[in-house]
Amino acid sequence: VIDYNVQEFYYRVMIDAIGRQSWCAGMFWWHWESIPSANVVTNYTPEDKPAAQTLHAWYSDIGI
């Protein structure tokens, strides 16, 4: 079952748990494909999914 909201939820949980620590300057997230594959809908990349907006907000320091 594809559930992009679950993926976004877990990205947010990681940011809240680790990403807000003073010692954390960033995290490595599952790959962002340089060449989109045919299975982009079901793979782990956050690209073009709600999790991408969460990452953008965190790295842009605009809050989530």
C-alpha positions as CSV (number, residue, x, y, z in Angstrom):
1,V,0.0,0.0,0.0
2,I,1.4,3.4,-1.0
3,D,1.0,5.9,1.7
4,Y,3.1,9.1,1.2
5,N,1.7,10.5,4.5
6,V,3.3,7.7,6.5
7,Q,6.6,8.4,4.8
8,E,6.3,12.2,5.6
9,F,5.3,11.3,9.2
10,Y,8.5,9.4,9.7
11,Y,10.7,12.0,8.2
12,R,9.1,14.5,10.6
13,V,9.7,12.2,13.5
14,M,13.4,11.9,12.7
15,I,13.7,15.7,12.3
16,D,12.0,16.3,15.6
17,A,14.0,13.6,17.4
18,I,17.5,14.2,15.9
19,G,17.4,17.1,13.5
20,R,16.7,19.6,16.2
21,Q,19.7,18.6,18.3
22,S,22.5,21.2,18.4
23,W,25.0,18.6,17.3
24,C,23.1,17.7,14.1
25,A,24.0,19.7,11.0
26,G,22.1,17.5,8.6
27,M,21.1,13.9,7.8
28,F,21.4,11.6,4.8
29,W,18.0,10.6,3.5
30,W,17.3,7.8,1.1
31,H,18.4,8.6,-2.4
32,W,17.1,11.4,-4.5
33,E,17.3,9.9,-8.0
34,S,19.3,11.8,-10.6
35,I,17.7,9.8,-13.3
36,P,14.0,9.0,-12.4
37,S,13.2,5.4,-12.6
38,A,9.9,3.8,-13.8
39,N,9.1,2.8,-10.2
40,V,9.4,6.3,-8.6
41,V,5.9,6.0,-7.3
42,T,6.8,3.0,-5.1
43,N,10.4,3.5,-4.3
44,Y,11.8,5.2,-1.1
45,T,12.8,8.5,-2.6
46,P,11.1,11.5,-1.1
47,E,11.3,13.3,-4.4
48,D,7.9,14.8,-5.5
49,K,6.2,13.4,-2.4
50,P,5.1,15.2,0.8
51,A,8.3,14.2,2.6
52,A,10.2,16.4,0.1
53,Q,8.3,19.5,1.4
54,T,9.2,18.5,5.0
55,L,12.9,18.2,4.1
56,H,12.8,21.5,2.2
57,A,11.3,23.3,5.3
58,W,13.9,21.8,7.6
59,Y,16.9,22.5,5.4
60,S,15.6,26.0,4.7
61,D,15.2,26.5,8.4
62,I,11.6,27.8,7.9
63,G,10.2,25.3,10.3
64,I,7.8,22.5,9.9
